[in-house]
Amino acid sequence: MNEIYSQEHMEESIKKFVDGINRQDTRFMSFMKAEFVRCSLEKKELTLKFKVLEWELNSQNSLHGGIISSMFDSTFGFLGHYFSDNRYIATISLTTNYLKPIWKDEEIEVRVKISSLGKKVINLMGEMVIPKRNETIAGTSTASFMILDHKYK
């Protein structure tokens, strides 16, 4: 990672990346409408917020497990991308644990951090929290991403 990076640079870069994804009407990630909450350069952490939408529900009217995994994967990806010096990254493993149901119109926060950052692999862990339910942890996840050679243009 370049020495010129700062907390402000990280916030601006991730906000710009999230906003850019949300404007792409035909991309799966844009349909989830992630919102930036906070990040920490020092702690290598990122928090995004999602509101549970009608199309994301399963037959029990709770957030579909595949969407939960996608929210983790996307948040991990935003953080991993930032710390990979603007290189493409690819998920190589993702494990998600589902602890509590999440209902339509609830807002959740996906809080992730890097547990190890190597030259070729990033390992991350995270929690999905329901702030209005006394910070109830609804899910946890771990992931590994491969850092690829090509940079974003």
C-alpha positions as CSV (number, residue, x, y, z in Angstrom):
1,M,0.0,0.0,0.0
2,N,1.2,3.5,-0.8
3,E,2.5,5.7,2.0
4,I,0.4,8.6,0.9
5,Y,-2.9,7.0,2.0
6,S,-4.7,8.6,4.9
7,Q,-7.9,8.1,6.8
8,E,-9.5,10.8,4.6
9,H,-8.2,9.1,1.4
10,M,-9.7,5.8,2.5
11,E,-13.1,7.3,3.3
12,E,-13.3,9.2,0.0
13,S,-12.1,6.2,-2.0
14,I,-14.5,3.7,-0.5
15,K,-17.5,6.2,-0.7
16,K,-16.7,6.8,-4.4
17,F,-16.4,3.0,-5.1
18,V,-19.7,2.2,-3.3
19,D,-21.5,5.1,-5.0
20,G,-20.1,4.0,-8.4
21,I,-21.4,0.5,-7.9
22,N,-24.8,1.7,-6.7
23,R,-25.2,3.8,-10.0
24,Q,-24.7,0.6,-12.2
25,D,-28.3,-0.3,-12.7
26,T,-27.6,-3.7,-14.2
27,R,-25.1,-5.1,-11.6
28,F,-26.2,-7.4,-8.8
29,M,-24.3,-5.4,-6.2
30,S,-26.1,-2.2,-7.1
31,F,-29.5,-3.8,-6.3
32,M,-28.5,-4.1,-2.6
33,K,-27.9,-0.3,-2.2
34,A,-25.0,-0.4,0.2
35,E,-24.4,2.8,2.2
36,F,-21.0,3.8,3.7
37,V,-21.1,4.2,7.5
38,R,-17.4,4.3,8.6
39,C,-13.9,3.0,8.1
40,S,-10.6,2.9,9.8
41,L,-7.3,2.9,8.0
42,E,-5.4,2.1,11.2
43,K,-7.6,-0.9,12.1
44,K,-8.2,-2.0,8.5
45,E,-12.0,-1.9,9.1
46,L,-15.1,-1.0,7.1
47,T,-18.8,-0.8,8.0
48,L,-21.6,-0.6,5.4
49,K,-25.3,-0.3,6.0
50,F,-28.0,-2.1,4.1
51,K,-31.8,-1.9,4.3
52,V,-33.6,-5.2,3.8
53,L,-35.7,-4.8,0.6
54,E,-38.7,-6.8,-0.6
55,W,-36.9,-8.7,-3.4
56,E,-34.2,-9.9,-0.9
57,L,-36.7,-11.9,1.2
58,N,-37.0,-15.7,1.3
59,S,-40.3,-17.7,1.6
60,Q,-40.3,-17.1,5.4
61,N,-40.2,-13.3,4.8
62,S,-36.7,-12.9,6.2
63,L,-33.5,-11.9,4.5
64,H,-32.4,-14.7,2.1
65,G,-29.2,-16.4,3.1
66,G,-27.6,-15.9,-0.3
67,I,-28.2,-12.1,0.0
68,I,-26.6,-12.2,3.5
69,S,-23.5,-13.9,2.0
70,S,-23.5,-11.4,-0.8
71,M,-23.6,-8.5,1.6
72,F,-20.6,-9.9,3.4
73,D,-18.8,-10.7,0.2
74,S,-19.3,-7.2,-1.2
75,T,-18.2,-5.4,2.0
76,F,-15.2,-7.7,2.2
77,G,-14.5,-6.8,-1.4
78,F,-14.6,-3.1,-0.9
79,L,-12.2,-3.3,2.0
80,G,-9.9,-5.8,0.3
81,H,-9.8,-3.8,-2.9
82,Y,-8.7,-0.7,-1.0
83,F,-5.8,-2.4,0.7
84,S,-4.7,-4.2,-2.4
85,D,-3.4,-1.0,-3.9
86,N,-6.2,-0.7,-6.5
87,R,-5.8,-4.2,-7.9
88,Y,-8.5,-6.6,-8.9
89,I,-9.3,-9.2,-6.2
90,A,-11.3,-12.4,-6.3
91,T,-13.1,-14.3,-3.6
92,I,-11.4,-17.7,-3.0
93,S,-13.4,-18.7,0.1
94,L,-16.4,-17.4,2.0
95,T,-18.0,-19.0,5.1
96,T,-21.1,-17.5,6.5
97,N,-22.9,-18.3,9.8
98,Y,-26.6,-17.4,10.1
99,L,-27.5,-16.6,13.7
100,K,-30.8,-14.6,13.7
101,P,-33.5,-13.8,11.1
102,I,-33.5,-10.4,9.6
103,W,-36.9,-8.9,8.6
104,K,-38.1,-6.7,5.8
105,D,-37.3,-3.0,6.2
106,E,-34.8,-3.6,9.0
107,E,-31.4,-1.9,8.6
108,I,-28.3,-3.9,9.2
109,E,-24.6,-3.1,9.4
110,V,-22.0,-5.3,8.0
111,R,-18.8,-4.7,10.0
112,V,-15.6,-6.2,8.5
113,K,-11.9,-6.1,9.1
114,I,-8.8,-7.6,7.6
115,S,-7.2,-10.2,9.8
116,S,-4.1,-10.7,7.6
117,L,-2.9,-8.9,4.5
118,G,-0.3,-10.7,2.4
119,K,1.2,-10.0,-1.0
120,K,-1.3,-12.4,-2.7
121,V,-4.0,-13.3,-0.2
122,I,-6.2,-11.2,2.1
123,N,-8.1,-12.8,5.0
124,L,-11.0,-11.0,6.5
125,M,-13.7,-11.5,9.2
126,G,-17.0,-9.8,9.9
127,E,-20.3,-9.5,11.7
128,M,-23.7,-8.5,10.6
129,V,-25.4,-6.4,13.3
130,I,-29.0,-5.2,13.7
131,P,-28.4,-1.8,15.5
132,K,-32.1,-1.3,16.4
133,R,-32.2,-4.7,18.2
134,N,-29.5,-3.8,20.7
135,E,-26.6,-4.6,18.4
136,T,-27.9,-8.1,17.9
137,I,-25.4,-10.2,15.9
138,A,-27.4,-11.8,13.1
139,G,-24.5,-13.4,11.3
140,T,-20.7,-13.8,11.1
141,S,-18.4,-14.5,8.1
142,T,-14.8,-15.1,7.2
143,A,-13.3,-14.8,3.7
144,S,-10.1,-15.1,1.7
145,F,-9.4,-13.0,-1.4
146,M,-6.7,-13.4,-4.0
147,I,-5.0,-10.2,-5.1
148,L,-4.7,-10.3,-8.9
149,D,-2.0,-8.6,-11.0
150,H,-4.2,-6.2,-12.9
151,K,-5.0,-2.7,-11.6
152,Y,-8.3,-0.9,-12.0
153,K,-8.0,1.9,-14.6
